[in-house]
Amino acid sequence: MKPGYSLMKHYLQFKDLRAEEYAYLFERTRIIKTRFKNYEKYQPLVDRTLAMIFEKASTRTRVSFEAGMYQMGGSVVHLTTGDSQLGRAEPIEDSARVISRMVDIVMIRTFEQSKIERFAAHSRVPVINGLTNEFHPCQILADLFTYIEHRGSIEGKVVAWVGDGNNMANTWLQAAEILGFTVHVSTPSGYEIDPALAGIRDTGCYKVFADPREACRGAHLVTTDVWTSMGYEAENEARRAAFADWCVDAGMMAAAQPDALFMHCLPAHRGEEVSAEVIDGPQSVVWDEAENRMHVQKALMEYLLLGRIG
């Protein structure tokens, strides 16, 4: 383990951090974003190197991590499946042992959660989950900060999840348990959430609704995702049929609180999981949400590498 990493943390699931750590991260994000908007140079990660390993491609994840690390004064090594195939060219454990001797922090975007867990178990440096089939903690971190930025504390509020019981839904459940809000979940039959997979203990942090409009009733935030996530393209036609009634439209938003926000992790398909009227409408904060990926990840990398500031 490198000097200075005696309290090393990984960020593989949302539940890896405690509520007080999230309160700290949200405050650091606010400060870091304000500095960015004011063109104030802030480079606490000079001479630190981030390795990004992509087995699943992504525009937002690459740009947000890469730009963020450069803005913080660090350097980036970008690896794709052509450069590093985890567990294929060599065992994941060996890749972790080698890469973590050469860089200071690693972000991995891959398929099975087990891959990133195995990598982290043999890494000498912090590992961040940039997305797996099971979880997407950096996205929910950004979504929560975006809500707080627009509406204040999310404690006691209701988030409506409309769509697939996927990695986003799993992560929202973990966030609800830790931060004290409720998730209303509505998925088509056959695409339900798996609370055991999410690993939550407090089943009172979510409620399941067969009718997506009922899930949205009284919600402070309505959010969704594409019907077919990366890696499930073979199911596309079956999913289009199953999810036909799960398009977030003006009627669903009307059932929510009058000042409810709409979020989507992007990319979005207008006319499928969300209507153009909603995603391009006044309640949508998807562009702030997308930008905030960079700001929360800067705060996260700072925390994992330097600990608490001040």
Residue pairs with C-beta under 8 A, 6 or more apart in sequence:
1 8
1 124
2 104
2 124
2 125
5 124
5 125
5 126
7 307
8 125
8 126
8 304
9 16
9 17
9 126
9 303
9 304
10 16
10 120
10 123
10 126
10 127
10 128
10 304
11 17
11 126
11 127
11 128
11 129
11 137
11 138
11 300
11 304
12 113
12 116
12 117
12 120
12 127
12 128
12 129
12 135
12 137
13 113
13 129
13 135
13 137
13 171
13 174
13 199
14 135
14 137
14 140
14 141
14 171
14 174
14 175
14 178
15 174
15 177
15 178
15 199
16 137
17 25
17 178
18 178
19 178
19 179
19 180
21 303
22 141
22 144
22 178
22 179
24 303
24 308
25 141
25 296
25 299
25 300
25 303
26 144
26 145
26 148
26 299
28 299
28 302
28 303
28 309
29 145
29 292
29 295
29 296
29 298
29 299
30 145
30 149
32 42
32 295
32 298
32 299
32 302
33 292
33 295
35 42
36 42
36 71
36 295
42 71
42 72
43 71
43 72
43 73
44 72
44 73
44 302
44 306
44 309
45 69
45 72
45 73
45 74
45 301
45 302
45 305
45 306
46 73
46 74
47 73
47 74
48 69
48 72
48 73
48 74
48 75
48 104
48 105
48 305
49 74
49 75
49 76
49 77
49 102
49 103
49 104
49 105
50 65
50 66
50 69
50 74
50 75
50 76
50 77
50 103
50 104
50 105
50 106
50 107
50 301
51 76
51 77
51 79
51 99
51 102
51 103
51 105
51 106
51 107
52 62
52 65
52 66
52 76
52 77
52 78
52 79
52 106
52 107
52 108
52 109
52 130
53 79
53 84
53 86
53 99
53 106
53 107
53 108
53 109
53 110
54 61
54 62
54 78
54 79
54 80
54 81
54 109
54 130
55 81
55 85
55 86
55 108
55 109
55 110
55 111
55 115
56 109
56 110
56 111
56 131
56 230
56 231
57 80
57 230
58 109
58 130
58 131
59 267
60 266
60 290
60 293
61 107
61 109
61 130
61 131
61 138
61 293
62 78
63 294
64 293
64 294
64 297
65 76
65 107
65 130
65 294
65 297
66 76
66 78
67 294
68 294
68 295
68 297
68 298
68 301
69 75
69 76
69 298
69 301
70 76
71 298
72 298
72 301
72 302
74 104
74 301
77 103
84 95
84 99
86 92
86 95
86 108
86 110
86 115
86 119
87 95
87 115
87 118
89 95
92 115
92 118
92 119
92 122
93 118
93 119
93 121
93 122
94 122
95 119
96 118
96 119
96 120
96 121
96 122
96 123
97 122
97 123
97 124
99 106
99 123
100 106
100 122
100 123
100 124
100 125
101 124
103 125
104 125
104 305
105 125
105 126
105 127
105 128
105 301
105 304
105 305
106 119
106 123
106 125
106 126
106 127
106 128
107 127
107 128
107 129
107 130
108 115
108 116
108 119
108 127
108 128
108 129
108 130
109 130
109 131
109 132
110 116
110 131
110 132
111 132
111 133
111 231
112 132
112 133
112 134
113 129
113 132
113 133
113 134
113 135
115 132
116 127
116 129
116 132
119 127
120 127
126 304
126 305
128 138
128 297
128 300
128 301
128 304
129 135
129 136
129 137
129 138
130 138
131 138
131 139
131 167
132 167
133 167
133 229
133 231
134 167
134 170
134 197
135 167
135 170
135 171
135 174
136 167
136 168
136 171
136 265
137 171
137 174
138 293
138 296
138 297
138 300
139 168
139 171
139 265
139 293
140 168
140 171
140 172
140 174
140 175
141 296
141 297
141 300
142 289
142 290
142 292
142 293
142 295
142 296
142 297
143 223
143 263
143 265
143 289
144 154
144 175
144 179
145 292
145 295
145 296
146 261
146 263
146 285
146 288
146 289
146 292
147 154
147 157
147 220
147 221
147 261
147 263
148 154
149 288
149 292
150 261
150 285
150 288
151 157
151 220
151 259
151 261
154 179
154 181
154 220
154 221
155 179
155 180
155 181
156 180
156 181
157 181
157 182
157 220
157 221
158 181
158 182
158 183
158 184
158 218
158 219
158 220
158 221
159 172
159 176
159 181
159 182
159 183
159 184
159 219
159 220
159 221
159 222
159 223
160 183
160 184
160 186
160 212
160 215
160 216
160 219
160 221
160 222
160 223
160 252
160 256
161 168
161 169
161 172
161 183
161 184
161 185
161 186
161 215
161 223
161 224
162 186
162 212
162 215
162 216
162 222
162 223
162 224
162 246
162 248
162 252
162 273
163 169
163 186
163 187
163 224
163 225
163 227
163 243
163 246
163 273
164 187
164 191
164 225
164 226
164 227
164 229
164 239
164 243
165 185
165 187
165 191
165 192
165 193
165 194
166 225
166 229
167 229
168 223
168 225
168 265
169 183
169 185
169 187
169 193
169 198
170 193
170 194
170 197
170 198
171 198
172 183
172 223
173 183
173 193
173 195
173 198
173 200
173 205
173 206
174 198
174 199
174 200
175 181
176 182
176 183
176 200
176 205
176 206
177 200
177 201
177 202
177 205
181 205
182 204
182 205
182 206
182 207
183 205
183 206
183 207
184 206
184 207
184 209
184 215
184 216
184 219
185 193
185 206
185 207
185 208
185 209
185 215
186 208
186 209
186 210
186 211
186 212
186 214
186 215
186 216
186 246
187 193
187 246
188 242
188 243
188 245
188 246
189 242
190 242
191 239
191 242
191 243
192 208
193 206
193 208
195 203
195 206
200 206
207 215
209 215
212 245
212 246
212 248
212 252
213 251
213 252
213 255
214 255
216 222
216 248
216 252
216 253
216 255
216 256
216 260
217 255
217 256
218 255
218 256
218 257
219 255
219 256
219 257
219 260
220 256
220 257
220 259
220 260
220 261
221 260
221 261
221 262
221 263
222 248
222 252
222 253
222 256
222 260
222 261
222 262
222 263
223 262
223 263
223 264
224 246
224 248
224 264
224 273
224 274
225 264
225 265
225 273
226 267
226 268
226 269
226 272
226 273
227 236
227 239
227 240
227 243
227 246
227 269
227 272
227 273
228 235
228 236
228 239
228 240
232 239
240 272
243 272
243 273
246 273
247 271
247 272
247 273
247 274
247 275
248 262
248 273
248 274
248 275
248 278
249 274
249 275
249 277
249 278
250 275
250 277
250 278
250 281
252 278
253 260
253 262
253 278
253 281
253 283
259 283
260 283
261 283
261 284
261 285
262 274
262 278
262 279
262 281
262 283
262 284
262 285
262 286
263 284
263 285
263 286
263 289
264 273
264 274
264 279
264 284
264 286
264 289
265 289
266 286
266 289
266 290
268 274
268 279
268 286
270 276
270 279
270 280
278 284
279 286
302 309
